[in-house]
């Protein structure tokens, strides 16, 4: 069972905790954008550019679009989104 928890983070050259922090950070950023969109849908004059600006920034983040991690044994590049 432990192997299942470690396979994906290890394939990225990260520990379980490094992966946890990274994935949680991305989730938090996405949640903030979702909350802003909900508020904007009710009050169109609020957060008029917040979501589009932050979604573009999130999509442009190297860690999100082109994950390249090195570990001692190998280098892998993954394209995601």
Phi, psi and omega per residue, in radians:
X1 nan -0.721 3.133
X2 -1.035 -0.617 3.140
X3 -1.031 -0.682 3.126
X4 -1.100 -0.617 3.120
X5 -1.244 -0.462 -3.009
X6 -1.745 -0.367 -3.057
X7 -1.004 -0.918 -3.093
X8 -1.154 -0.908 3.106
X9 -0.996 -0.731 3.136
X10 -1.118 -0.604 3.128
X11 -1.152 -0.343 3.096
X12 -1.712 0.017 -3.120
X13 1.330 0.457 -3.132
X14 -2.101 2.764 2.980
X15 -1.452 2.970 3.105
X16 -1.011 -0.776 -3.078
X17 -1.237 -0.646 3.063
X18 -1.088 -0.760 3.109
X19 -1.115 -0.735 3.122
X20 -1.012 -0.826 -3.130
X21 -1.127 -0.797 -3.119
X22 -1.102 -0.888 -3.110
X23 -1.129 -0.668 3.109
X24 -1.137 -0.677 3.102
X25 -1.098 -0.750 3.092
X26 -1.123 -0.722 3.121
X27 -1.089 -0.723 3.127
X28 -1.096 -0.757 3.113
X29 -1.086 -0.739 3.118
X30 -1.123 -0.706 3.133
X31 -1.129 -0.699 3.105
X32 -1.075 -0.709 3.118
X33 -1.136 -0.742 3.122
X34 -1.075 -0.758 3.122
X35 -1.097 -0.752 3.114
X36 -1.083 -0.673 3.129
X37 -1.172 -0.690 3.102
X38 -1.104 -0.797 3.108
X39 -1.092 -0.750 3.141
X40 -1.097 -0.638 -3.141
X41 -1.128 -0.566 3.122
X42 -1.460 -0.643 -3.102
X43 -2.246 1.480 -3.014
X44 -1.006 -0.316 -3.137
X45 -1.440 -0.154 3.105
X46 -1.741 2.575 3.081
X47 0.901 0.785 -3.052
X48 -1.142 -0.488 -3.136
X49 -2.153 -0.045 -3.026
X50 -1.050 -0.888 -3.047
X51 -1.144 -0.864 -3.096
X52 -1.105 -0.722 3.126
X53 -1.084 -0.828 -3.083
X54 -1.281 -0.577 3.057
X55 -1.132 -0.705 3.093
X56 -1.111 -0.768 3.113
X57 -1.091 -0.727 -3.136
X58 -1.132 -0.733 3.127
X59 -1.164 -0.513 -3.131
X60 -1.473 -0.202 -3.134
X61 -1.092 2.229 -3.131
X62 -1.018 -0.668 -3.090
X63 -1.195 -0.286 -3.101
X64 -1.749 -0.617 -3.039
X65 -1.751 -0.495 -3.101
X66 -2.468 1.456 -3.053
X67 -1.398 1.988 3.097
X68 -2.212 1.882 3.114
X69 -2.122 2.511 3.088
X70 -1.910 2.455 2.874
X71 -2.241 -3.127 -2.996
X72 -1.155 -0.462 -3.043
X73 -1.713 -0.506 -3.011
X74 -2.750 2.876 3.003
X75 -2.191 2.271 3.096
X76 -2.229 2.518 3.066
X77 -2.090 2.285 -3.127
X78 -2.156 2.413 3.021
X79 -1.803 2.191 -3.124
X80 -2.347 2.942 2.988
X81 2.576 nan nan
